[in-house]
C-alpha cells in the first residue's frame, strides 16, 4: 500500500506498470469489444440491406467508406455473410466482391492487432488444457495452412478466430495472406447471392447458394476430422 512518503516518480512508475500490465490491457480489450458489440446491436447494420447506402455518397467514395465500415463491423462481431450480401446488393458482384474482400482483410488485421497487443500476454499462460494447447500448437506451427482451412471452410465465427489467432504465435504475413486467399470463394458466393437476391431463381443465385451449402457441409466434415487429429496430437 502506498504511503504519503512515496515519491511522485515512484507512484507514476507504479501506476504506469499497473495500466500496462497484461490483465489491465485484457480488461481494456474486453471493454472495447463490449462497447463495439453493443453499438452494433443498437445500430443494426443489417439495415443497409433495407434502406441502402447514404444517398449523399456514390461512386468510389461510397465503396471506400463501405470497406472501412465493413472492417470495423467485423471487429465488433457483425456476421460477415450479412455484410457480404450487403456489398452485393449495394454495388453488384464486380465491385462488391473486392470491396468485401478488402473489408475482410482490414477487419481481420484490426482484430488480430488488438488481440495481440491487448490480450496475448494475459491469455497465453492460460492455454494449459489439452484442447487449447493442441489448438495453439496447430496455429503456431502451421499458421498459414490452418488459417487457410478455417477461411475456406466456414463455420467458426470470423471475429472469434481472429482473436484466437492473435493469442497464438502465428505470424502477421501468414495470417493476412491466408485470410485474403481463403476468404475469396465464400465471400464471392455471398456477394453474388446478395446481388441476385431479387431474382432467386436465376442460375447465379442458385449456384452461389449451392456453393455456400456445399462448403458448409465440408466444414462439418473437416471439423470432425480435425477433432480426431487434435485429440491425437494432444495425447502425444
HELIX and SHEET records of a PDB file:
HELIX    1   1 UNK A    8  UNK A   19  1                                  12    
HELIX    2   2 UNK A   22  UNK A   43  1                                  22    
HELIX    3   3 UNK A   47  UNK A   51  1                                   5    
HELIX    4   4 UNK A   59  UNK A   75  1                                  17    
HELIX    5   5 UNK A   80  UNK A  114  1                                  35    
HELIX    6   6 UNK A  115  UNK A  119  3                                   5    
HELIX    7   7 UNK A  120  UNK A  123  1                                   4    
HELIX    8   8 UNK A  124  UNK A  126  5                                   3    
HELIX    9   9 UNK A  130  UNK A  141  1                                  12    
HELIX   10  10 UNK A  143  UNK A  152  1                                  10    
HELIX   11  11 UNK A  158  UNK A  167  1                                  10    
HELIX   12  12 UNK A  172  UNK A  182  1                                  11    
HELIX   13  13 UNK A  184  UNK A  195  1                                  12    
HELIX   14  14 UNK A  203  UNK A  235  1                                  33    
END                                                                             
